[in-house]
Amino acid sequence: MKYKSKRIQISCDGGAATGKSTGAKMISKKYKLKFLSSGLLYRYAAFLLINYKPKEKFKFIENKFKKLNYKRLEKIKLHTPLISEQSSIIAKNKKIRKILKKFQIDFSKKYKNCCIEGRDISTKILPNSDLKFFFVCSLSIAAKRRFSELKRLSINLKLKDVEKAIRIRNKLDINRKHSPLLKHRNSIVIDSGKYDKKAMLAKMSYFVESFLKKKYGNRRN
């Protein structure tokens, strides 16, 4: 890992529970990149609308995101079924997408070493990212993952209901008019169903190291 200090921006995309968040977090930690989850931003926007019910929702969301400290989101319970449902709905709203897009682009300008994960990062947010990963896995694997996550959060749902929710969410994301879920032509596909976490990190690291070696050669600093 002699290239840890070198500049690199990585985008990670994929459907629900395909492992993109896990992969993005692991590679960010290994290479000391600033990490941002697009999905968490939409969940936070949904949380705000559900809890505050503002009359002027777009202005309210815009003001909240101007002052947002991203790290604080980790302390808010944002993975409830209601928030999941609402976040998929507001993700189709062009005005809200514009507000959140600005936050993400500003983040990428502020932190030249960063990794952002979501559903339209490679195509809309960071089209010029140095590396693009696109995560996939079977619906059954995705459902089991999300089921385990919810169980850890003491949210009790049936596995079949979780699978149905993921199927619907992916369909909405693929077919929405604004910024649909698409694989960028330069994306490296990561089938997370074929790897454990260690192997997935190793595969991603191979591409990161290859890029950095090509760009910086054997320079260590």
Stockholm file with secondary structure:
# STOCKHOLM 1.0

chainA/1-221         MKYKSKRIQISCDGGAATGKSTGAKMISKKYKLKFLSSGLLYRYAAFLLINYKPKEKFKFIENKFKKLNYKRLEKIKLHTPLISEQSSIIAKNKKIRKILKKFQIDFSKKYKNCCIEGRDISTKILPNSDLKFFFVCSLSIAAKRRFSELKRLSINLKLKDVEKAIRIRNKLDINRKHSPLLKHRNSIVIDSGKYDKKAMLAKMSYFVESFLKKKYGNRRN
#=GR chainA/1-221 SS CTTTTSCCEEEEEESTTSSHHHHHHHHHHHHTCEEEEHHHHHHHHHHHHHHHCCSSHHHHHHHHHHSCCGGGGGGSCCCSHHHHHHHHHHTTCHHHHHHHHHHHHHHHHHCSSEEEEESSIIIIICTTCSEEEEEECCHHHHHHHHHHHHHHTTCCCCHHHHHHHHHHHHHHHHHCSSSCCCCCTTCEEEEGGGCCHHHHHHHHHHHHHHHHHHHHTTCCC
#=GC SS_cons         CTTTTSCCEEEEEESTTSSHHHHHHHHHHHHTCEEEEHHHHHHHHHHHHHHHCCSSHHHHHHHHHHSCCGGGGGGSCCCSHHHHHHHHHHTTCHHHHHHHHHHHHHHHHHCSSEEEEESSIIIIICTTCSEEEEEECCHHHHHHHHHHHHHHTTCCCCHHHHHHHHHHHHHHHHHCSSSCCCCCTTCEEEEGGGCCHHHHHHHHHHHHHHHHHHHHTTCCC
//
